[in-house]
Amino acid sequence: MAESAVCPAFQLGKSQYNQKTFSGRLRHFLDVIDPRTLFVSEIRLKECMKLLDDFKHGSLPPGVSDEQLWEAQKIKQAIIHPDTGEKIFMPFRMSGYVPFGTPIVSLNCIVVRMLLICFFHMLVASRCLGPSDITSSFGFLQVVGLLLPNQTLGSTVFWQWLNQSHNACVNYSNRNATKPTPASKFLQGYIGAVTSAVSIAVGLNMLIERAARFSPATRVMVQRLVPFPAVASANICNVGLMRHTELKEGIDVLDSSGNVVGTSRIAAKHALMETALTRVVLPMPILVFPPIIMAFLEKLPLLQTHKRLVLPVHSLVCLAAFGLALPLAISLFPQMSQIEVSQLEPEIAMATDCKVVTYNKGL
């Protein structure tokens, strides 16, 4: 009785948690992005898949608990793509997004922080900004490392290419893959996604440089307001261009029994809009929490007397914010989203008696 209260009865292909609530989706995706699944061996993965297959065919060995089945499904969902049934390359899994993406972000933040310290010292010396202005705007500029990793154009392009290439591969690897995507389409999407994102980053770089010529009030406004829309715009471009084939070809929609009803472009549009919205929310904690936390930590006696600890501590704070941002963002919508048949193409409504169908939104 106690076990059933803690661990619900296993349901194949369903989540252990209520996907109609944000808290339920958050708990579900914390399982999906669990970095421990990166270390699951091939043998262990095959054991999990066999266990789930045995459950499906009613040949489950005696003594297998619901908890073991949920754990097996967690491992499979973290590693295997739900549409293709193939393993997702480790750096491009959602469980690898933070571990593999953080080194790029952290390095960028460290480099930029050093540059910005020099920049603000010059501003204070020239009395362009007062201490209160520096305190309020300094934190936001630290995370511009995502877009402004160095003062040279070449370094900006290189680091943004690396960052956006990783984002592009994550978006592509976790897309709805019910329809095959030719290599040529992938290459076109990759070039478009990375080019647009890098262009936004370079444009921000130039705008920040020109901000030195503005009045103090205008400069502070630019430094505060530009980073977030720039990052969000780059993320939206990346998702849209890496998954543009879905809009042209459509994606499969499923009935309540899991059978394919048809292919819908409208559902594909909903899937991309929901995914793009998660990419808008994703930078928010990274842009908000580190400045607030560091403003407090830098006043502590330990960091006041040991200035060399500031950069490592800041990196850890960025890591924590990044780790928090990902599950919060992707929990906005369930991965297997639902839509009313009346909102889809007429041929979909004619092909099923269900009022609601399901589609894989992707991550």
N, C-alpha and C positions, 0 to 999 in steps of 0.2 A: 504493500500500500504506500509506504514511504517512497519506494523507488519510482512508482508511477507518478507521484506528485512532483518529484524532482525531474525525472526523465519521461516525457510523454511517449506514447506508443509510436513506433517508427512508421513513417509513411514515405515510400519510395518517391523520389523526385520532389517532395515537399520540404518546406523548411521546418525546423524544430520550433521556430518562433513565429508569432503572429505577424504576417507580412502586411497587414492592414494598418498597423501602428508604426510610428517612427522608431519607438524603442525596440520593437520586435525586429524591424529591418536592421537597426544598428547592431543588435546582438548577432543577427545572422551574418552580416558583413564583417564583423569582427572575427568570425570563424573563417570567412573566405580569405581575408587578408592576413591571417595568422602567419607570421614569418617562419614559424616552426615547420610548416608544410613544405618549405623549400628544401628541407633536409630529409624528406621522405624518400626512402630507397625505391628502386624499381620493383624489388621483390614485395615490399610492403604495399605499394600501389596496386600490384596485381592481386594481392591477397584481398584488398579492400574491394576491388572491382568484382572479384569472384564471389565475395560474400554478398554483394548487392545483387549480382546475377542469380545466385542461389535463392535469395529472398524473392526475386521477381518470378522465378519458376517454381516456387513452393518447395524447394529442396534444401532448405536451410538446416545446417547441422544442429543437433540438440545442444542446448546450453548457451546459445548465442543471445546476448542481451540486447535490449533496445539501445542502450548506451553505446555498445560496440557498433551497431548498425549506423547510428547517427555519426559516430566518429569516422566510420568508413566513408559515408557520404560526404562528410566535411572534407576529407582528404581528396576525394574524387572531384568535388566541385572546385577546389582550389587549384587543381592541376590540369584537369581535362576540360576542353572546351565543350559546352553543352550541345552545340550544333554539329561540330565535326567529329567529336569523339576522340580527338587527338590531343596529345600533350601540348600545352602552351609553353614556349621557350621560357626558361626560368626568369631571366631579367624582365620579361614582359608580362608576367603574371601580376595580378593585383596584389598578391602576397609579396611580390618583389618590388613593387612600385616605390615604397619608402626606402627599403635597404639599398636599392640600386640608384634611386633618384637623389637621395640625400647627399651623397658625396659631392655631386655636381652643385647642388644648391648651397651646401655648407661652404665649399671652396669659394664660390662666387660671393657669398655673404662676407667671408673673412677678408677677401681681397678688397671688396667695396668698403667695408668698415674702415680699413686702413686708409683708403683714399679719402673717405669722407671726413675722417679725423683731421687730416691735413687741410681739407677744404674748409671745414668749419673754423679751424684755427685762423685761417686767412680772413674769413669773414668777421670773426670777432676782432681781429687786429685792425681791420678796416672799419669796425663799428657798423657793419651792414646789418647785423642781427644782434639782438640782445640775448642774454642767457635764457630767458623764458621762451623765446622763439626757437632757440636751439633745442631745448628740452622737448618741446612739443612736436618738432618735425624730424628730429634725428632718428627716432626709431623707424618711422616709415621709410626713410631713405636707406636704412640698412638692408631691407629686403628687396630693394631695387637691384640687388645682386642677381636676381633672376633675369634682369633685363640689362643691367649695366655692370658686367663683370670686370671691365678694364677701361682705361681711358682711350685706348686705341681702337680704331674701327675694326681692324683685323681680329683682335681678341674678342670683341663683342660678337662678331659674326661667328667665330669658332665656337665659343661657349654656348651661344644660342643655338647653333646648329646641333651641337651635342645634346643639349637639353631637349630641344624640340624633336630631334630624331628619336630620342627615348620615348617622349610623349606620343609621337606618331606610331611607333611600334606597339606601345601599350594599347592605344586606341584601336589599331588594326587587329591585334591579337585577341582583343576582348569584344569584337564587333559581333553583330548578328551575322552568322555565316551560313544561313540556310540556302543562300545562292552562291555559287562559286565566283570568285573574283580573279580574273586573269592577271598575270604578272604585270602586263602593260598598264592595267588600270591601277594596280597598287603603286607602280612607279610614278604614274601621273599624279596620283593623290599625294604621295610622299613629297614629290618636288613642290607641288602647290602648297602643301601644308607647311613645310619647313621654310619655303621662300616667303610666304606671307607672315609667318610668325617672326622670322628673323628681320623682315622689313619693319615690322612694328617695333621690335627691340631697337633697331638702329635709329628709327625715327624718334623713339623716346630718348635715346642717348643724345641725339642732336638737340632735342628740346631742353633737356636738363642742362646741357652745356650753354645754350642760349639764355637759360634762366638767370645766369649771372648778370645779364645785362638789364634784367627787369628791376622794377622797384622791389624793395623788401617784401611788401605785402603780396605782390603778384608772384614773386619767386617762391614764397612759402606755399601759396595756393597750388602752384604748378607741382612743387615737390610732393605735396600731400595727395593731390587728386589724380595725377597722371598714372602712377604705377598700377593701381588696381584695374582701371579700364583697359590699360595696355596688356596686362597679363591675361585678363579675362578674354579680350578680343583675340589674342594669340591662341588661347585654348579653344575658343569656338571655331576659329579657322582650321585648327588642327583636326578637331573632331569631324567637322563638316566635310573637309576635303579627303580625309583618310577613309571616310565611310560614304562617300558620295554615290558609290555604286548601288547602295541600298535604296536610295531615292529613285534611281532609274529603273532598277529591276524589281523592287519591292521585297518584302520579307514574308515568310510563312506565318500564318495565323492558325492557332490550334483550337479545337473544341474542348469541351470539358473532359473528354476521354483521352486527350493528347493526340488526336488525329489531325492531320493537316487539312484545313478547310479550303485554303487557297492562298494566293499571293496578293499582298496589299501594299500599295505605295503610300496610302494614307497612314497605315500603321508604321511604316518605315519613317515617315515624317515625324510622327509622335515619338518614336524611339530616339531619333537624332535630337529632337528638341529637348527631351528629358535628359539625355546624356550631356548635351551642351550646357544645360542649366547646372548640372552637377559640376562641370568644369568652371563655371562662373563662381560657384560657391567655394570651390576648392581653395583658391588663394586667400579667402577672407581670414581664416584663423592665422595663416602665415604672415599676413600683413598687419594683423591687429594685436595678437597676443605677445610676440617677441618684444615689441617696443615697450609695452606696459610692464612685462615681467622684468626686462633688463633695466628699466628706469628704477625699479625697486631694488634689484640685486646690486646694481652699481653703487648704491648708497651704503651697502653693508661694509663693515670694517674690513672683512677679509679681502674683498675686491678693491677696497680703497688702498690697502697696503700692498696687495699683490696684483698689480695691473696686468701682469702677464696671464692671469687666469681669466681675464674678461673675454678674450676671444674663444678659448675652449668652452667656457660656460655659455657664451652666446650661441655657439654651434650646437650644444646640447639642447638649448631652448628651442632653436630652429627645428632640430630633429623631433622634439616632443610636439611642437606645433604642427609639423608636417604629418606626424603619425596620428594626431588628433583630427586633422583636417580631412584626411582621406575617408575614414569610415563615416564621418558626419556628412560629407558631400554625397557619397554614393548611396547613402541610406535615404535620400530624399524620395526615391522611387524604388519599387521592387524590381529585381532583374527580370522576372517574368511578369510583365505588366498586362493589364486587362483593358479592353476597350469594347464599347457597345457595338454590336453589328450594324446598328442603324447609322453609325458614323462612318462606316466603311463603304467600299464600292458595292454596287447593286449585285454583282455576281457572287460576292461573299455572302450576302443575305440570302440569296437563292440556294446556296450550297449547304446551308445548315439551319437547324431549328433552334440553335442556341442563341440567346440574346446577348451573350458576352463571349468574346474569344480572347485568347491569350497569345502574346508574342514575346520573344526574347529581346528585351531592350538593349542588351549588351551592357558593358561596364565602362 
